[in-house]
Amino acid sequence: MTNVPKIRFNGFTGDWKQRRLGEIFAIIDGDRGANYPSDVEFFTKGQTLFLDTKNVRVDGFRFATTKYISQEKDEILRSGKLETHDFVMTSRGTLGNVAYYGTDIAKEHPSVRINSAMLILRPALHSEVSDAYMLSVFRGRLITDFMQRKQVGSAQPHITKRDFSDLLVSMPMDICEQNIIGTLFSTLDTTIVAHNRKLEGLQKLKKAYLQVMFPQAGEVVPRVRFERFTRDWSEKRICDIFDVTRGQVLAATKVSIKRDSENIYPVYSSQTKNGGLLGYYNECLFDTAITWTTDGANAGTVNFREGKFYSTNVNGVLLSKEGYANRCTAEALNMVAWRYVSRVGNPKLMNNIMSEIKIMIPSFNEQIAIGDFFYNLDMQISSQSEKVEKLKQIKSSYLQKMFV
């Protein structure tokens, strides 16, 4: 049996080999000990950037929030100082996030230290092991697989230097092949990050629109609205405009993952993935309604459901013959429902509490206009989310087939 991946770039042959991480890197602790900076020794500006785990994310360094220490303090610390081409890995609490301290970041932040919740991985075999390849390995399955196999701590999860040093990594002998693989995954990671930031931007845009297109507390009109609407919004109690009911128990084994000729009705549950879509069933309970999650971590999450559907018993359902079950009303309710969730034990928002919630809503024509606006925005968010997930699936597939 040869030690080669299932998919390989043309022109490269020969078995891959395994190496211990302790051979590839010098593994160095972050800063700790008696000279560790106290709270009063951190500043918003200074000579040396001092990083903690929130600055090292799955996609690299994040410098949105930073703190600094003085040059004098920097000179008396014994460990944790970065050198160009170092890797930084979170090893305590948050585990396995890896960032690369390359020349571009070193130019912007020439003096950097890390705390004791991270490790420095300093390359020791530059002529034999590609930094780009190792970054793709770290951001692939290596750390995840390692943590699944090992006990990583009890009270506070952690990765020890010894265990990490003994970890074996497979790699091609040819550093050119390593570089090509590293470049491929670097491009994929960059693309995923870009698309994910676009998704986050759209989500923030929706949040901002929700703030200005619905009245704030004590107001009867929103700060931004379509020109043709001028009437004040009115306050309505949920039980005065809806029939308040609940979904029914449905065994997961009866739910089809995909829609087919028999199972045509969507089934919604309390999950947040896919907008709560659990699968499809051959019966429906409701036709165009608003649902909310009654129990669990997502209690109070509200969604508009257009068309015929089945809802499980962990959803409450709001029905209206007058047309109040629409996207605008659902968004208005979703903005306030979380306030009424009971946090004693298992979070809950039951029918009797939901019935008494009051929301501000406009005329039906304005409801339709607002609903259409947010529908279009939701479609953009959904499309962008699908792009991100597709890219992640592509990366996952490549990781399975391009590494040994």
N, C-alpha and C positions, 0 to 999 in steps of 0.2 A: 504494500500500500504506500503510494507516494504522498509526501507531505506538501501538496500543492492546492491552491484554491480552485473552486469550480469554474470561475470566470477569471481570465487573465488577459492583460494587454498583449498584443502580438509582438513577437520578437524576444520574449523572455521565456526561458526554460530553467529546469533544475529545481530541486526540492527547496522548500523554505526550511529555515532552521529556527530553533527556539533559543531565547536568551533570557536570563534573569534580569529584572529591572535594576537590581543592584549592580549589575555589570554595565548597564547602559547609562545609569545616572548615579551621581552622588546625591543621596537623599538627606536633606538638611531641615532641621526644625525651624519653625517660625520663632519669633522673639518671645522670650519668657525670662523669668528669674527676677532677682531683686531690683534690677535697674529698669524693669518694665515701666513704661510711662504711666503716671497717674492721670486721673481725669483732667486735672488743672494743667497738665503738660501737653495736652492736645489743643491745636489751634485750627482756625479755618484757613489760614495761610501759613506757609513756612518753607523750610529747606527740604524736608523729606516727607514724602507721601507715606502714610501709614495705613495699610489695608487690613480690613477684616473680611469675614466670609461673605458679607453682603456685596462686596466689590468683585467677587469672583462668581460668575454665573455659568450656566451650561454653554452659553455662546461666547464666553470670554470675559474680559474685564468690563466692569461697569463703574464709571466715575461720577455718577449723578450726585452721590453724597460722599464726601471725602473729608479726611482730617489729616493734620500735619504735625510733625514734631520739629523742634529747633535743630540747628546744626550741632549745637553743644550736646544735646541729648542723643542725637544720631551717633556721635563719635564714641559714646561710652557703651552703646549696646553691642552685644557680642555676636548675635546670630539674627537671621531673618533678612539680611540685605540682599536684594536681587541683583543679578548680573544679566547682561543681555544674553538672550537665548534660553534663559531659565523657564521652566514650567512651574506653575503654582497650582496646587491641588488642595481643595478643602478636605480636611481629614477628621474633623470633630464637629458634631452637630449636623450641619449640612455636609453630606458626603459626596465626594467624587466629581465635583465641578472643577474643570481644568481650564486655565488661561495660559496664554503664551506671551512672555515678555520679550517681544521682538524689537527690532531696531526702530520701527515706527513709533511704538509706544515709549521706548527708552528715550527717544528724542524729546517727546512731550513731557515725560516724567523721568528725568535722569536719576533721581534718588528715591528709591522705594524700599520700604520694609513691609513684612507681613507679620501677623500675630501668631500665637501658638496653636490656633485652630486650623492651621494650614501647613503644608510641607512644600519645600522647594525641591524640585527635581532638576538637578544641574547636569546637562549632557556631558558624558565622559568619552564618547566614541563618535566624535563629529565626522570622521572620515568613513565610518562604517554604517552609521545609523542616521537617517534623515529626520530632522525636526518635524517636517511636514507630515511624514508618515506616522511618527509617534503621536502627534496631535490627533490624527484621524483615529488611531488606536484608542487613545484616551476618551475620545468623544463617541466611540463606537460601543462595543459590548464589554470591553475589558473590565471596567470598574463595576458595572452592573453585575456581571457574572461573578466577579470576585466577592462582592458583598452578599450575593445569594449563597455562595459556598461557605463563607466564613461567618462566625459570630463577630459582629463589629462593635460590640459593647452593649452594656445594659442600660444604666441610668442615662448616659449620654453616648450615643453611637460614635464610634471612632475607628480609624484605621491606624494600625501601628506601623512604624517604620520597618520593623523586622518582617512582618507578614507581607508588606508591600514590596520589600526588597527581594523576597523569594518568588514573587509572581513571575510566571513564564510568559513571554511574548513571542509569537511566531512572526517571522519576517522573511522577505526575499533576500538573497545574498547580494543582489545587485542594487546599489544605492540609487541608481537611475530608476529602477522599477519602484522602489520605495517613494521617490519623489513624485512620480507620475500618479501613484495611488493617493499620496498626500494631497496633491494639487486637485485631483478629482473631488475628494471629500471636502477640501477647503472651499471649492467653488460651490458645492452643494450646500455647505453650512452657511456661506455668505448669502446664497439665494434664499434659503429658508429664513434666515434672520431678516432679510429685506422684506420678504412677504409677510412675515410675522409682525414686523413693525408697521406695515401698511394696515394689517388687520387691527392692531392695537389702536392705530390712528382713527380708523373707522369706528371702532367701539367708543373711543373717547369723544368723537364727533357726535355720535348718537346721544351719549350721556349729556353733552353740552346742549344739544337741541332739546332734550327732555326738560332741562332746567329752565329754558327760556320760552318754550312753546306750551307750557302748562303753568297755571297761576301758582305763585308761591303762597305760603301761609298768610292768610289775611287779605289776599288779593282776589279780585273777581274777574280779571282779564290777564292773559299772559303778556310777557314783555315783547314777544315776537309772535305775529300771527299773519295769516293771509289777509290781503288788503280788503277784500269784499266783506269781511266779517267784523262787526262792531258791537254786537250785543254782549252783555255781561254773561259770564258762565254762571251756572247754578249748582248749588250743593245738593247731592242726592245720597240717600242712605241705600246701601246695597240691597237690603231686603225690600225696599220700595220699588226697585226697578228690575229685580231679578227673582226668579225662583232658585233657591239655594238648595242644591242636592249634592250627591256624591257618586263616584264611580263604584264599580263592583269588582269583587275578587275574580281574578282570572289566572289560572295556572300557567306558568311560563312555558310549560311543555306544549300548550295549545297554541302558542304564538309562533307564527312563521317569521323568520328573519327577513325574508324578501316577500314582496307583493307577488301574488300569482292569481290565476283565474278564480280560485276559490276564496282565498284570503285577500280581500280587497280593501278592508277598512283599517286605517291606522290605529294602533293601540298606544295610548300615552300613559306614562307612569311618572314617578317622582324624579327620575334621573335627569341630569342636566345635559348629558351627551345627546347630540342630534335633536335638541329641542324637546327632550323627553320622549322621543319616539322609541318604543320598545320593540315594535314589529307590526305584524298584520294579522287580522282575524277575520272569520267569516260572518261575524255579526257586529252590529253597531248599537250603541246605546243612545247617542246624542247626534244632533245636527246643528253645527255652527254654535259654538258656546265659548265661554271663558273658563279655563281650569286654573286651579291653584294647588300647590303641594301642601297637604295637610300635616304630614308627619316627617320627622327626620331632619337631616342637615339642611335640606333645601326648602324647609317649611316656609310658606309665604311667597314662593316664586309663582308668578302669574303668567299665563300664556293665552293667546287667542287661538282658537281651533276652528278653522273654516271647513265646512263640509261635514259629512257623516264620519263618526269616529267612535271608538271604544275607549273608555277611561277606566283604569284600575282603581281600587278602593283607597289608594293613598293620594288621590286627587279629589278635591271638591270641584263642583261644576256649577256654573252660573248660567241659567237659561233665561232668554227674553224673547217674547213674541213681538215686542215693540221695536226691536233692532238695537238695543243697547249692547248686545254681545258683538262688539267690533274691536278693531285694533286700538283705536283711540282710548276707549274705556279701559281696555286691558292694560295699556301703558300707564294710564292715570292710576289705576289700582295697584299696579306693580311698584309704583313709586312710594306707596305708603303702607302696603300690606305687611312688610317686614317689621314695622313698629308694633304690630299687634301679636307677633309670635310669642308664645310662652316659652321661656328658656329654662323652666324648671324641669330637670330631667331631660327626657327626649323632647326636642323642640316640636311645638304643635301650633297650628292655627285651625281651630275647629269651626264648624258651620255656624254655631251660635255667635262666635266672635266676628267672623267674616260678615255676617248679616248686619251687624251694627256699624261697620266701617262707613265713613262718609267720604265722598270724593267730589271734586269739582269737574263738571263736564259742560261742553258748549252745546249749541244747537246741533241737530242731526247732520245738517249739511257741512258744518265745520268739523264734526266728528269724522265724516267721510274723508274730507280733505286732509285732515291730520293723519288719519289712518293710512291713506294712500302714500303720503309723504314718508311715513316710517316703514311702510311695507317696502318701498323702493330702497330705502337705506338698509333695511334688514336683508334684502336680496343681495346687496353689495357685500354686506358682512358675511353672509352665508357663502357666497361665491369665493370670497377671499379665504375664508376658513377652509373650504374644500381644497383650494390650491395649496395651502400650508400642509394639510393632512396628506395630500397626494405626494408632495415633495418628501415628507417624512417617511411615507411608505416606500418611495423609491430609494431613499437612503438606507432604510432598514433592509430592503432586499439586497442592495449592493453589499451591505455589511455581512449578510449571511453568505454571500457567494464569492466575495473577493478577498476574504480573509480565511486563514486556516484555523 
